[in-house]
Amino acid sequence: MDPSMRGLIEETYFETAEEALARSVSKLEAHKEGVTAAAMMLSSLTGLEDEPAKAEVVGLNLRPATN
């Protein structure tokens, strides 16, 4: 994966997960929201279908920050 694309995916994932955690949702829910947002962004930029885009994001093994 192109490093700049990976950076956009990570940025989208972490921003979304942090916003979810700020709303006091569980880490699992924050992770799911982050994956969904990052997959939607990836899909919109590359034309990938939803499930392959989601698989790409999940494959990066991202997790919400632990504070």
Contact map, one row per residue, 1 for C-alpha under 8 A:
1110110000000000000000000000000000000000000000000000000000000000000
1111110000000000000000000000000000000000000000000000000000000000000
1111111000000000000000000000000000000000000000000000000000000000000
0111111100000000000000000000000000000000000000000000000000000000000
1111111110000000000000000000000000000000000000000000000000000000000
1111111111000000000000000000000000000000000000000000000000000000000
0011111111100000000000000000000000000000000000000000000000000000000
0001111111110000000000000000000000000000000000000000000000000000000
0000111111111000000000000000000000000110110000000000000010000000000
0000011111111100000000000000000000000100000000000000000000000100000
0000001111111110000000000000000000000000000000000000000000000000000
0000000111111111000000000000000001001100100000000000000000000000000
0000000011111111100000000000001011101100000000000000000000000100000
0000000001111111110000000000000001000000000000000000000000000001100
0000000000111111111000000000000001000000000000000000000000000000000
0000000000011111111100000000010011001000000000000000000000000000000
0000000000001111111110000000011011000000000000000000000000000001000
0000000000000111111111000000010000000000000000000000000000000001100
0000000000000011111111100000000000000000000000000000000000000000000
0000000000000001111111111000110010000000000000000000000000000000000
0000000000000000111111111110010000000000000000000000000000000000000
0000000000000000011111111000000000000000000000000000000000000000000
0000000000000000001111111000000000000000000000000000000000000000000
0000000000000000000111111100000000000000000000000000000000000000000
0000000000000000000111111110110000000000000000000000000000000000000
0000000000000000000010011111110000000000000000000000000000000000000
0000000000000000000010001111111000000000000000000000000000000001000
0000000000000000000000000111111100000000000000000000000000000000000
0000000000000000000100001111111110000000000000000000000000000000000
0000000000000001110110001111111111000000000000000000000000000001000
0000000000001000100000000011111111100000000000000000000000000011000
0000000000000000000000000001111111110000000000000000000000000000000
0000000000001001100100000000111111111000000000000000000000000000000
0000000000011111100000000000011111111100000000000000000000000000000
0000000000001000000000000000001111111110000000000000010011000000000
0000000000000000000000000000000111111111000000000000010000000000000
0000000000011001000000000000000011111111100000000000000000000000000
0000000011011000000000000000000001111111110000000000010010000000000
0000000010000000000000000000000000111111111000000100110110000000000
0000000000000000000000000000000000011111111100000100110000000000000
0000000010010000000000000000000000001111111110000000000000000000000
0000000010000000000000000000000000000111111111110000100000000000000
0000000000000000000000000000000000000011111111111100100000000000000
0000000000000000000000000000000000000001111111110000000000000000000
0000000000000000000000000000000000000000111111100000000000000000000
0000000000000000000000000000000000000000011111110000000000000000000
0000000000000000000000000000000000000000011111111000000000000000000
0000000000000000000000000000000000000000011101111101100000000000000
0000000000000000000000000000000000000000001000111111100000000000000
0000000000000000000000000000000000000011001000011111110000000000000
0000000000000000000000000000000000000000000000001111111000000000000
0000000000000000000000000000000000000000000000011111111100000000000
0000000000000000000000000000000000000011011000011111111110000000000
0000000000000000000000000000000000110111000000000111111111000000000
0000000000000000000000000000000000000000000000000011111111100000000
0000000000000000000000000000000000000010000000000001111111110000000
0000000010000000000000000000000000100110000000000000111111111100000
0000000000000000000000000000000000100000000000000000011111111100000
0000000000000000000000000000000000000000000000000000001111111000000
0000000000000000000000000000000000000000000000000000000111111100000
0000000000000000000000000000000000000000000000000000000011111110000
0000000001001000000000000000000000000000000000000000000011011111000
0000000000000000000000000000001000000000000000000000000000001111100
0000000000000100110000000010011000000000000000000000000000000111110
0000000000000100010000000000000000000000000000000000000000000011111
0000000000000000000000000000000000000000000000000000000000000001111
0000000000000000000000000000000000000000000000000000000000000000111
